[in-house]
Amino acid sequence: MGNKKIWIINDQDVQYATEHVLQILHKGIRLKRNDNDEVSVICVGVNREGEFKKLFQYGADRVIFCEQREGYSISLYVKCIATMLKDKLPDVILFPASITGRQTAAMLSVRFNAGLTACCTDIKYDGDKERYVFIRPAMSESVLAKITCINEKLQMCTIKENIFESRFVTNEITFNMEYFSYTEKGLDKNIEVLERKALDLKERVDIKSAKIVFVVGRGMKHSMDLCKTVARQYGAVVVGTKAAVEEKMIQENRQIGQSGISISPDICVALGVSGATQHMVGIKGAQVIIAVNTDVNAPIFEYSDYVIVDKGENILAELEK
């Protein structure tokens, strides 16, 4: 069987202990079969001891760090990690399903002829076959597929934010750092950095950190004004399903589900949401789910803590009082 090496690739070059990475780290820890298996977080960029400390506090066995101060370049980033892989091949690599994470995973998958599963909702280890099993929605997101890589030792997957929970482990840590040197310097010859400017996100709603969320489905099409009014009253954020986006009820950046974002609020009120697999992926991290639907057999009721068989506008009208 041998000891398994689980790698988590960080998608940042300065802030390494992001909530997204910490969530994936906790899943990596849960994939360990015993104490001999090792979970490593790979960081490329600026040396940040405070960030490394947090990774160890959240359970990392090892941090492999390659210092690069030449500025961000996806090509340089991939080459650096590829060199690491040639030197010390792990069994499985978990990537954040961010822009950088997806690009890196795709390029490394081709380079190493490795199996890659995108946007997993769960990962398990099959001890009998000694393989990892990657689970994700398939068939127009109506079923959950179990995917295994049978031809290559190296297996990869990307994971969206808020699919798993992060979990603090301990303050009693050992800095098990491994420093990796990559000598190629400079950005791609065909890239010139003219300016670096941080995005101004003040006007954007931080949906992922919202405590109360109203999720609307197609059935709420004629009640959006009321929904937004009640949401403001309770300090809630309004998001919706893919169907709600297609009906122009909400903006695309507020879409939840497999093809949208995943959220983990304290309270999720689902209004007119059927509860298809692709929808539930987006809200399964909620602490409490309250589902309102006129269909007594709505699939979402099976996942909900509280169910109300009624029209969403009727419930909103009561909440507005």
Helices and strands as residue ranges (DSSP letters): E 5-9, H 19-30, E 38-45, H 49-57, E 62-67, H 74-87, E 92-96, H 99-112, E 115-120, E 122-126, E 131-138, E 143-147, E 155-159, E 177-179, G 207-209, E 212-216, G 218-223, H 224-234, E 237-240, H 242-246, G 252-254, E 267-271, H 277-283, E 288-293, G 299-303, E 306-309, H 312-320
